[in-house]
Amino acid sequence: MILEGRTLASQICTHLKDRAAAVQKQLGRAISLAAIGSTEDYGAHVYLKKEVAAAEKIGIKTQIFEINNQTQTHDFLTLVEKLSADTQVDAILIPRPLPDHLAATDYASRLAPQKDIDGMSADNMGRLFLCKTWAEIEALPGFVPCTALAVIRLLCHYQFQLEGAAVTVIGRSSTVGRPLAHLLTCQNATVTLCHTKTDLPRAVKDADLVCCAAGQPELLKTSWLKPGATIIDISTNWYHERLCGDANEAELAQKNFSYSPVPGGVGPVTLAVLLENLVLSGERKCKETL
């Protein structure tokens, strides 16, 4: 089975434009998104513009603040604090990677959690890791990292049985790997989280589900996998003049593994979840004004 994500993404987005219009009517203005994007990473900046364009299509007012290697730490932190305090800004997005000197700051602790639609603030991340059950995840007042949540939504869409499943997550970033491993645990899966020092063949050989987020083309070998395993490929790599994930799709298909394609798998669902969070940030603002 090919676990494509465009169908689910379309379902998630079905009523977002109407919901955004309802928020605009109540607030007397459109939902406002402020994005702080680094121009140093070409791929990430191009994707940010895609996200902003998608937001504008459903009626969101957007603004991008560009940063780079020359951006002063003080200016970056001041911008995060200013946008967090601005009552006319409903949502903030700060795509990673950031320039090293800015990534090393405590900007996540200065980001207003109610505006942090990608769940990266210290408050949102801390609340997430205090959760033990999925019911607690759903009751969170903030937001969960979009890519990690998109993986869960995709698996549930295809009715993958997570409870009791043996799952291996490759990649321990705070953006995807670690939050995804925690979400899977809250779905009662048993999770192995891998990194650069892990013996990968050993870590994946008994896994029912393998989630790849390492950013290394052709890292995952089909010879490591047990028959019937499902692979969720999260990475987007530019390799041999084409986009691909961490696994070889042709080999997965040839050996009858179920997998999510790159592009067209997790990516569309991630964007849909981000747009959903955007609208939700506006709806929560409406409740605050009642």
C-alpha positions in Angstrom: 0.0 0.0 0.0 1.1 3.5 -0.8 0.2 5.9 2.0 -0.3 9.0 0.0 -1.2 12.1 2.0 -3.0 14.4 -0.5 -6.4 12.9 0.1 -6.2 13.3 3.8 -4.8 16.9 3.4 -7.8 17.8 1.3 -10.2 16.5 3.9 -8.4 18.5 6.7 -8.6 21.7 4.6 -12.2 21.3 3.5 -13.8 23.8 5.8 -10.7 25.9 6.8 -11.6 28.8 4.5 -15.1 29.0 6.0 -13.8 28.8 9.5 -11.3 31.5 8.8 -14.1 33.7 7.4 -16.1 33.2 10.6 -13.2 34.3 12.7 -12.7 37.3 10.5 -16.3 38.3 11.0 -16.1 38.0 14.8 -12.7 39.7 15.2 -13.4 42.4 12.5 -10.1 41.4 10.8 -8.5 38.5 9.1 -6.4 36.0 11.1 -2.8 37.3 11.1 0.3 35.1 10.6 3.8 36.4 11.2 6.6 34.2 9.9 10.3 34.6 10.7 12.3 32.9 8.0 16.0 32.4 7.4 17.2 33.1 3.8 20.3 31.0 4.5 18.5 27.7 3.8 17.1 27.9 0.3 14.8 24.9 0.5 13.3 25.9 3.8 12.7 29.5 2.7 11.0 28.3 -0.5 8.8 26.0 1.5 8.0 28.9 3.9 6.7 30.9 0.9 4.6 27.9 -0.1 3.1 27.8 3.4 2.4 31.5 3.4 0.8 31.3 -0.1 -1.5 28.4 1.1 -2.4 30.4 4.2 -3.4 33.4 2.0 -5.6 31.2 -0.1 -7.8 30.5 2.9 -8.0 34.1 3.9 -5.1 34.6 6.3 -3.2 37.8 6.5 0.6 37.1 6.3 3.9 38.8 6.8 7.4 37.3 6.5 10.3 38.7 8.5 13.6 37.6 6.9 16.7 36.8 8.9 20.2 35.6 7.9 23.7 35.0 9.2 24.2 38.8 9.7 21.1 39.2 11.9 22.0 40.2 15.4 20.9 38.0 18.3 19.4 41.0 20.1 17.3 41.9 17.0 16.1 38.4 16.5 15.0 37.9 20.2 13.4 41.4 20.2 11.4 40.5 17.1 10.2 37.2 18.7 9.1 39.1 21.8 7.5 41.9 19.8 5.4 39.6 17.7 4.5 37.5 20.8 3.1 40.6 22.5 1.4 42.1 19.5 -2.4 41.7 19.9 -2.9 42.0 16.1 -0.7 38.9 15.5 -2.6 35.6 16.1 0.1 33.1 14.9 3.8 32.9 14.7 5.9 30.5 12.5 9.7 30.1 12.8 10.9 27.4 10.4 14.1 25.6 11.1 17.0 25.4 10.5 18.0 28.8 11.8 21.5 30.4 11.5 23.6 28.7 14.2 24.0 31.8 16.4 20.3 32.3 16.5 19.4 28.6 17.0 21.6 28.7 20.1 19.5 31.3 21.8 16.5 30.8 24.1 14.0 32.2 21.6 11.7 29.2 22.2 11.1 30.4 25.8 10.2 33.9 24.5 7.6 32.6 21.9 4.0 33.0 23.0 2.6 29.4 23.3 -0.9 30.4 22.1 0.6 31.8 18.9 3.2 29.0 18.4 1.3 27.0 15.7 4.2 24.6 15.1 4.5 23.6 18.8 8.1 24.6 19.2 7.9 27.0 22.2 9.4 25.9 25.5 5.9 25.9 27.0 4.2 23.9 24.3 7.1 21.3 24.1 7.1 21.0 27.9 3.4 20.4 28.2 3.6 17.9 25.4 6.2 15.8 27.2 4.2 15.8 30.4 1.4 14.0 28.6 1.0 10.3 29.1 -2.2 9.5 27.1 -3.6 10.6 23.8 -6.6 12.2 25.6 -4.1 14.4 27.4 -2.6 15.4 24.0 -6.0 16.3 22.6 -6.7 18.4 25.7 -3.5 20.5 25.4 -4.2 24.3 25.3 -1.3 24.9 22.9 -0.1 23.2 19.8 1.8 20.0 18.9 4.7 20.0 16.3 2.9 19.8 12.9 5.1 17.2 11.2 4.9 14.8 14.1 1.2 15.2 14.4 0.8 14.8 10.6 2.5 11.3 10.8 -0.1 10.2 13.4 -3.0 11.6 11.4 -1.7 9.8 8.3 -1.4 6.5 10.1 -4.8 6.8 11.6 -6.3 7.7 8.2 -5.0 4.4 6.9 -6.1 2.6 10.1 -2.7 1.5 11.1 -2.9 -0.2 14.5 -0.5 1.8 16.7 -1.5 0.3 20.1 1.0 -2.5 20.8 3.0 -1.9 17.7 6.8 -2.0 17.7 7.9 1.3 16.2 11.4 2.6 15.3 11.9 6.3 14.8 15.1 7.3 13.0 16.2 10.8 13.9 16.0 12.5 17.3 15.6 16.1 16.3 13.3 18.3 18.5 11.5 19.2 15.3 10.3 15.7 14.4 12.0 12.7 15.9 11.6 13.3 19.6 8.0 14.7 19.5 6.9 12.0 17.1 8.4 9.3 19.4 6.4 10.7 22.3 3.1 11.0 20.3 3.5 7.3 19.3 4.1 6.4 22.9 0.9 8.2 23.9 -0.8 6.0 21.2 0.5 3.0 23.2 3.1 2.0 20.7 6.5 0.7 22.0 9.1 3.1 20.5 12.8 2.8 19.8 14.4 6.2 19.1 17.5 6.1 16.9 20.4 8.5 16.3 23.8 8.5 14.7 25.3 6.1 17.2 22.5 3.5 16.8 23.0 0.1 15.2 20.1 0.7 12.7 19.9 -2.8 11.2 19.4 -4.2 14.7 17.0 -1.4 15.7 14.6 -1.9 12.8 14.7 -5.6 12.2 11.6 -6.3 14.4 9.7 -3.1 13.8 6.1 -3.1 12.6 6.5 0.6 11.7 9.7 2.5 10.8 9.5 6.4 10.7 12.5 7.9 8.9 13.5 11.5 9.7 17.3 11.4 9.3 17.6 13.5 6.1 20.0 11.0 4.5 19.0 9.5 1.1 18.8 5.7 0.8 19.7 5.3 4.5 17.1 2.7 5.2 17.8 -0.6 3.5 15.0 -3.0 2.7 17.2 -5.9 3.7 16.9 -4.7 7.3 13.1 -4.8 7.4 10.9 -7.6 8.5 8.2 -8.7 6.0 5.0 -6.6 6.3 6.6 -3.6 7.9 5.3 -0.1 7.1 7.6 2.8 6.4 6.7 6.4 6.9 9.3 8.5 5.1 9.4 12.0 6.6 12.6 13.5 5.1 12.7 15.5 1.9 16.1 15.3 0.3 17.4 16.6 -3.1 19.3 13.6 -4.5 20.3 12.8 -8.0 18.3 15.8 -9.3 15.0 14.7 -7.7 13.2 14.8 -4.4 13.3 11.7 -2.2 13.1 10.5 1.3 15.5 8.3 3.4 14.3 5.1 1.8 14.4 3.8 -1.8 10.8 3.8 -3.0 11.4 1.5 -5.9 12.9 -1.2 -3.7 10.1 -0.8 -1.1 7.5 -1.3 -3.9 9.3 -4.2 -5.4 9.4 -6.0 -2.1 5.7 -5.1 -1.3 6.3 -2.9 1.7 3.6 -0.3 2.6 5.2 3.2 2.6 4.5 6.9 2.3 6.0 8.5 -0.8 8.2 11.5 -1.0 6.9 13.9 -2.2 3.1 13.4 -1.7 3.1 11.5 1.7 3.6 13.3 5.0 4.3 16.7 3.4 0.8 17.6 2.3 -0.6 16.5 5.6 1.9 18.6 7.5 0.9 21.7 5.5 -2.8 20.9 6.2 -2.2 20.5 9.9 -0.3 23.8 10.0 -3.2 25.6 8.2 -5.6 23.9 10.7 -3.6 25.2 13.6 -3.5 28.7 12.0 -7.3 28.8 12.0 -7.5 27.3 15.5 -5.2 30.2 16.7 -7.8 32.6 15.4 -10.7 30.7 16.9 -9.1 30.7 20.3 -8.6 34.4 20.0 -12.3 34.8 19.5 -13.0 32.9 22.7 -10.7 35.2 24.6 -12.7 38.2 23.4 -16.0 36.8 24.6 
